[in-house]
Amino acid sequence: MSRPLLSRKPVRLLIIFTLAFIVSLPIIRPLGVVTAQSQYYNKEFAWDYDGKHWTWNLSIPEALYDAYKAVPVSTRTRNGPAGYGFLTTTEDYYLQILAEKLNETTTQLSYSSFDQVSFVLAFVQSLPYTSDKVTTGYDEYPRFPIETLVDDGGDCEDTAILFASLTLIMGYGTVYINPPDHYAVGVLGDDLSGTYWTYNNKTYYYCETTGDGFKIGELPDEFKGQSAYIYSIDESQQYVPDLQVTPTIEPSPTLSLNTPAPTPTLEPNTSASPTVAEPSVQPVLPLSFNLIADNPILFILIILAIVVSITVAVKSAKKPKETPPFNQTVSPEPSTPQVTDTNSEGNKFCIYCGSSNKAFALYCEKCGKKIA
């Protein structure tokens, strides 16, 4: 009779090692995320703010850029300017790191919320303006933020989408503002000078992301007196690539101490206590670089589970095969009883021909003579 399935050593070892692999899988890579090794686009950005000169060297994963680049233009533009929430990638891992580093830099400088948003706006404004027709061959080609960074800029909707994504990650209220043949951003604020729109009983101040030196609330002359569409940003509709690349180097804006600070070309804002509305929710924090470093207790428990699993497997492999004791007797299986022909007992033999006849026969069945 065969042994139960779980008592077979190869099966037990397979089950144990499978369990050990499943337990250790979170260390190898987070579940549900496809990671990719990637080369990097090394980009350098420079901008001025508050009389200081800043530089930022970014290493942007090629695989991440390619994932966004693969999205067809028809998909990007299917809902028009009202659907650019699809390109506002606040869940992008790399973009979250950029926003977090911008936030850390402005916090270390004790910037107010107004200066913090203005600092990010100055960074985005430093990107060159490029035409979609010239750079892509399409009349309209809205870019994802990662594309705008790698492509060294874009047109009005590209920089607006980048600026909106960064400020939303940092927790500021943001909408899109669409004057005729233009695209910009509105930031939720109070008591600011300049141009604003009221949307859902909230005040959003105009932010021009193309050109250099435009402040919050400053509207270019060509759009003064013009009406504009206001679009809320539905972050749940954003595109999320199937892969996620963990950068090996954290980006960080650097103050160029050796570069003379340029003289600001615009007068400082003199309005009374200008403020941008503080974030209404906590900013989305970037995912951890190191799962083990952030969860040391979990890591120890996983290692212990693996050690125990391996120990049990080794002991199971070395355990001798059980044999019955020497004094143990094995009962044989019952044999099939012999069937005897009762009719063959006491047969009569004919004295004349020697034939065998039944016990009750009086005459020989063969020769017919009377049996003595």
C-alpha positions as CSV (number, residue, x, y, z in Angstrom):
1,M,0.0,0.0,0.0
2,S,1.5,3.4,-1.0
3,R,2.3,6.0,1.6
4,P,0.2,9.3,2.0
5,L,1.3,12.0,-0.4
6,L,2.7,14.4,2.3
7,S,4.9,11.6,3.8
8,R,7.0,11.4,0.6
9,K,10.3,13.3,1.1
10,P,10.5,15.0,-2.3
11,V,7.0,16.4,-1.9
12,R,7.7,17.7,1.6
13,L,10.9,19.4,0.5
14,L,9.1,21.0,-2.4
15,I,6.4,22.4,-0.2
16,I,8.9,23.7,2.4
17,F,11.0,25.5,-0.1
18,T,8.0,26.9,-1.9
19,L,6.8,28.4,1.4
20,A,10.2,29.8,2.1
21,F,10.3,31.4,-1.3
22,I,6.8,33.0,-0.8
23,V,7.8,34.3,2.6
24,S,11.0,35.9,1.2
25,L,9.4,37.3,-2.0
26,P,8.8,40.8,-0.5
27,I,12.5,41.1,0.0
28,I,13.2,40.3,-3.6
29,R,10.7,42.8,-5.0
30,P,7.4,44.4,-3.9
31,L,4.4,42.4,-5.1
32,G,2.4,43.7,-8.0
33,V,5.3,45.9,-9.3
34,V,7.4,45.1,-12.3
35,T,10.8,46.5,-11.9
36,A,13.3,47.2,-14.6
37,Q,17.0,47.8,-14.9
38,S,17.6,50.9,-16.8
39,Q,20.1,53.3,-18.3
40,Y,19.6,57.0,-17.5
41,Y,19.1,60.3,-19.2
42,N,21.4,62.7,-17.4
43,K,19.8,66.1,-17.5
44,E,20.9,69.4,-16.0
45,F,18.5,72.3,-15.1
46,A,19.4,75.8,-13.9
47,W,17.1,78.5,-12.6
48,D,17.1,81.6,-10.5
49,Y,14.8,82.4,-7.5
50,D,15.0,85.0,-4.7
51,G,18.4,86.3,-5.9
52,K,20.0,82.8,-5.9
53,H,21.1,80.6,-8.7
54,W,20.1,76.9,-8.5
55,T,21.2,73.8,-10.5
56,W,19.8,70.4,-10.6
57,N,21.3,67.3,-12.1
58,L,18.7,64.6,-12.7
59,S,19.3,61.0,-13.8
60,I,15.9,60.0,-15.3
61,P,15.5,56.2,-16.1
62,E,15.2,55.5,-19.8
63,A,12.7,52.6,-19.2
64,L,10.4,55.0,-17.4
65,Y,10.6,57.6,-20.2
66,D,10.0,54.8,-22.8
67,A,6.9,53.6,-21.0
68,Y,5.3,57.0,-21.2
69,K,6.5,57.6,-24.8
70,A,4.7,54.4,-25.9
71,V,1.3,55.9,-25.1
72,P,-0.4,56.8,-28.5
73,V,-1.1,60.5,-29.2
74,S,-4.8,59.5,-29.9
75,T,-5.0,58.3,-26.3
76,R,-3.5,61.4,-24.9
77,T,-5.8,63.8,-26.7
78,R,-9.1,61.7,-26.7
79,N,-10.8,64.0,-24.1
80,G,-9.1,67.2,-25.2
81,P,-7.8,69.8,-22.7
82,A,-10.5,68.8,-20.2
83,G,-8.9,65.3,-20.0
84,Y,-5.3,66.2,-19.1
85,G,-5.8,64.6,-15.7
86,F,-4.8,61.5,-17.6
87,L,-1.3,63.0,-18.0
88,T,-1.1,64.4,-14.5
89,T,1.0,61.6,-13.0
90,T,1.0,62.3,-9.3
91,E,1.5,58.5,-8.6
92,D,4.7,58.4,-10.6
93,Y,7.4,57.2,-8.2
94,Y,10.2,59.3,-9.7
95,L,8.1,62.4,-9.9
96,Q,7.2,62.0,-6.2
97,I,10.9,62.0,-5.4
98,L,11.4,65.3,-7.3
99,A,8.5,66.9,-5.5
100,E,9.8,65.7,-2.1
101,K,13.2,67.1,-2.8
102,L,11.8,70.4,-3.9
103,N,9.7,70.4,-0.7
104,E,12.8,69.6,1.5
105,T,14.8,72.3,-0.1
106,T,12.2,75.0,0.4
107,T,11.5,73.8,4.0
108,Q,15.2,74.0,4.9
109,L,15.2,77.6,3.6
110,S,12.1,78.3,5.8
111,Y,10.1,79.4,2.7
112,S,6.5,80.3,3.1
113,S,3.9,78.5,1.1
114,F,3.9,81.4,-1.4
115,D,7.6,81.1,-1.9
116,Q,7.5,77.3,-2.0
117,V,5.1,77.3,-4.9
118,S,7.0,80.2,-6.6
119,F,10.2,78.2,-6.3
120,V,8.7,75.3,-8.1
121,L,7.1,77.6,-10.7
122,A,10.6,79.2,-11.4
123,F,12.0,75.7,-11.9
124,V,9.3,74.8,-14.4
125,Q,9.6,78.2,-16.2
126,S,13.3,77.6,-16.8
127,L,12.5,74.8,-19.3
128,P,12.7,75.9,-22.9
129,Y,9.5,76.4,-24.9
130,T,9.3,74.0,-27.8
131,S,6.6,73.5,-30.5
132,D,4.8,70.2,-30.8
133,K,4.9,70.5,-34.6
134,V,8.7,70.9,-34.6
135,T,9.6,68.4,-32.0
136,T,7.0,65.6,-32.6
137,G,5.4,66.3,-36.0
138,Y,2.0,66.5,-34.4
139,D,-0.1,69.6,-34.1
140,E,-1.0,68.7,-30.6
141,Y,1.1,66.3,-28.5
142,P,0.6,66.7,-24.7
143,R,3.5,65.3,-22.8
144,F,3.7,63.4,-19.5
145,P,5.9,65.2,-16.9
146,I,8.8,62.7,-17.3
147,E,8.8,63.3,-21.1
148,T,8.9,67.1,-20.6
149,L,12.0,66.8,-18.3
150,V,13.8,64.4,-20.7
151,D,12.8,66.3,-23.9
152,D,14.2,69.6,-22.4
153,G,10.9,71.4,-22.2
154,G,7.7,71.6,-24.2
155,D,4.8,73.9,-25.0
156,C,2.3,75.5,-22.6
157,E,0.3,72.4,-21.8
158,D,3.4,70.3,-21.2
159,T,4.9,72.6,-18.6
160,A,1.5,73.2,-17.1
161,I,1.0,69.5,-16.6
162,L,4.5,69.2,-15.0
163,F,3.8,72.1,-12.6
164,A,0.4,70.8,-11.7
165,S,1.7,67.3,-11.0
166,L,4.5,68.6,-8.7
167,T,2.2,71.0,-6.7
168,L,-0.5,68.4,-6.3
169,I,2.1,65.9,-4.9
170,M,3.2,68.6,-2.5
171,G,-0.4,69.0,-1.4
172,Y,-1.5,72.3,-2.9
173,G,-5.0,72.8,-4.5
174,T,-4.5,73.0,-8.2
175,V,-6.7,73.3,-11.3
176,Y,-6.0,73.8,-15.0
177,I,-6.9,77.2,-16.6
178,N,-7.5,77.2,-20.4
179,P,-7.5,80.7,-22.0
180,P,-8.0,80.8,-25.8
181,D,-5.2,78.8,-27.4
182,H,-3.3,78.5,-24.2
183,Y,-2.9,76.3,-21.1
184,A,-1.9,77.2,-17.6
185,V,-2.4,76.4,-13.9
186,G,-4.4,77.9,-11.1
187,V,-3.2,77.5,-7.5
188,L,-5.6,77.8,-4.5
189,G,-4.8,80.9,-2.5
190,D,-6.0,83.8,-0.4
191,D,-5.2,87.6,-0.3
192,L,-2.8,87.5,-3.3
193,S,-2.4,90.3,-5.8
194,G,-3.0,89.5,-9.4
195,T,-5.4,87.6,-11.6
196,Y,-7.6,84.8,-10.2
197,W,-10.6,82.7,-11.1
198,T,-13.3,81.5,-8.8
199,Y,-14.2,77.8,-9.2
200,N,-16.5,75.9,-6.9
201,N,-16.5,78.8,-4.5
202,K,-12.7,78.7,-4.2
203,T,-10.1,81.2,-5.5
204,Y,-7.4,80.0,-7.9
205,Y,-4.6,82.3,-8.9
206,Y,-3.2,82.2,-12.3
207,C,0.3,80.6,-12.8
208,E,2.0,81.1,-16.2
209,T,4.4,78.1,-16.7
210,T,6.0,79.3,-20.0
211,G,8.4,82.2,-20.2
212,D,10.6,83.3,-17.3
213,G,9.8,85.6,-14.4
214,F,6.0,85.4,-14.3
215,K,4.8,85.4,-10.7
216,I,1.8,83.8,-9.1
217,G,-1.2,85.9,-10.3
218,E,0.6,87.6,-13.1
219,L,-1.3,87.2,-16.4
220,P,0.4,87.7,-19.8
221,D,-0.9,90.8,-21.6
222,E,-2.4,88.8,-24.5
223,F,-4.8,87.1,-22.2
224,K,-6.0,90.1,-20.2
225,G,-9.8,90.5,-20.5
226,Q,-10.1,87.0,-22.0
227,S,-12.4,84.3,-20.5
228,A,-11.0,80.9,-19.8
229,Y,-12.2,77.4,-19.0
230,I,-11.4,75.9,-15.6
231,Y,-10.8,72.2,-15.4
232,S,-10.6,70.2,-12.2
233,I,-7.9,67.5,-12.1
234,D,-9.2,64.0,-11.6
235,E,-6.1,62.1,-10.3
236,S,-8.0,58.8,-10.4
237,Q,-7.9,59.0,-14.3
238,Q,-4.1,59.3,-14.6
239,Y,-2.1,56.9,-16.5
240,V,0.1,54.5,-14.5
241,P,2.8,52.5,-16.4
242,D,3.1,48.8,-15.9
243,L,6.7,49.2,-14.6
244,Q,8.4,51.1,-11.9
245,V,12.1,52.0,-11.9
246,T,13.9,52.8,-8.7
247,P,16.5,55.4,-9.3
248,T,20.0,54.7,-7.9
249,I,20.7,58.4,-7.1
250,E,18.4,60.8,-5.4
251,P,18.0,64.1,-7.1
252,S,18.4,67.3,-5.1
253,P,18.5,71.0,-6.1
254,T,21.9,72.5,-5.4
255,L,22.5,76.2,-4.6
256,S,25.5,77.3,-6.7
257,L,27.5,79.1,-4.1
258,N,30.3,79.9,-6.5
259,T,28.0,81.7,-9.0
260,P,27.3,85.3,-8.3
261,A,23.6,85.8,-7.5
262,P,21.9,87.6,-10.4
263,T,19.9,90.8,-9.7
264,P,16.2,90.1,-9.8
265,T,14.6,91.6,-12.8
266,L,11.1,92.1,-11.2
267,E,10.2,94.1,-8.2
268,P,9.2,91.9,-5.2
269,N,5.6,91.4,-4.4
270,T,4.5,94.1,-2.0
271,S,1.0,92.9,-1.3
272,A,0.0,92.6,2.3
273,S,0.8,89.1,3.7
274,P,0.5,87.1,0.4
275,T,-0.1,83.5,1.1
276,V,-0.9,80.4,-0.9
277,A,-3.4,78.1,0.7
278,E,-1.5,75.5,2.8
279,P,-1.9,71.9,1.7
280,S,-5.3,70.5,2.8
281,V,-3.9,67.0,3.0
282,Q,-0.6,65.5,3.7
283,P,1.6,65.3,0.6
284,V,2.0,61.9,-1.0
285,L,5.3,60.6,0.3
286,P,7.6,58.7,-2.1
287,L,7.9,55.0,-1.7
288,S,10.8,53.7,0.3
289,F,14.1,53.0,-1.5
290,N,14.8,50.1,0.9
291,L,12.1,47.8,2.1
292,I,14.5,46.1,4.5
293,A,15.8,49.3,6.0
294,D,12.3,50.6,6.7
295,N,11.1,47.3,8.2
296,P,13.9,45.7,10.1
297,I,11.6,43.7,12.4
298,L,9.8,42.3,9.3
299,F,13.2,41.4,7.8
300,I,14.3,39.6,10.9
301,L,11.1,37.6,11.1
302,I,11.4,36.6,7.4
303,I,15.0,35.5,7.9
304,L,13.9,33.4,10.9
305,A,11.1,31.8,8.9
306,I,13.5,30.9,6.2
307,V,16.1,29.4,8.6
308,V,13.3,27.3,10.3
309,S,12.1,26.1,7.0
310,I,15.5,25.0,5.9
311,T,16.2,23.3,9.2
312,V,13.0,21.3,9.0
313,A,13.8,20.3,5.4
314,V,17.3,19.1,6.3
315,K,16.1,17.1,9.3
316,S,13.3,15.6,7.2
317,A,15.9,14.5,4.6
318,K,18.2,12.9,7.2
319,K,15.4,11.1,9.1
320,P,15.9,7.2,8.7
321,K,13.2,5.2,7.1
322,E,10.9,3.6,9.7
323,T,11.0,-0.3,9.8
324,P,8.8,-2.6,11.8
325,P,10.3,-4.1,15.0
326,F,11.9,-7.6,14.8
327,N,9.3,-9.2,17.0
328,Q,6.5,-7.8,15.0
329,T,4.6,-10.4,13.0
330,V,2.8,-9.7,9.8
331,S,-0.4,-11.6,9.4
332,P,-0.7,-13.2,6.0
333,E,-3.7,-12.4,3.9
334,P,-6.4,-15.1,4.1
335,S,-6.2,-17.6,1.3
336,T,-9.1,-18.6,-0.8
337,P,-10.6,-21.9,0.6
338,Q,-10.3,-25.0,-1.5
339,V,-13.6,-26.2,-3.0
340,T,-13.9,-30.0,-3.0
341,D,-16.2,-32.0,-5.1
342,T,-18.4,-33.9,-2.6
343,N,-19.7,-36.0,-5.4
344,S,-16.3,-37.6,-5.9
345,E,-16.2,-39.1,-2.4
346,G,-17.2,-42.9,-2.2
347,N,-17.4,-43.6,-5.9
348,K,-18.1,-47.2,-7.1
349,F,-15.8,-48.9,-9.6
350,C,-17.1,-51.5,-12.1
351,I,-15.4,-54.9,-11.6
352,Y,-16.0,-55.6,-15.3
353,C,-14.7,-52.5,-17.1
354,G,-13.1,-50.5,-14.2
355,S,-15.1,-47.4,-14.8
356,S,-15.9,-45.0,-11.9
357,N,-19.5,-44.5,-11.1
358,K,-21.5,-42.5,-8.6
359,A,-21.9,-43.9,-5.1
360,F,-25.6,-44.5,-5.5
361,A,-25.3,-46.2,-9.0
362,L,-26.5,-49.9,-9.2
363,Y,-25.4,-50.5,-12.8
364,C,-22.2,-49.3,-14.6
365,E,-22.8,-46.2,-16.6
366,K,-20.3,-47.5,-19.2
367,C,-20.9,-51.2,-19.7
368,G,-24.3,-51.5,-18.1
369,K,-23.5,-54.5,-15.9
370,K,-24.6,-54.6,-12.4
371,I,-22.0,-53.3,-10.0
372,A,-21.1,-55.7,-7.2
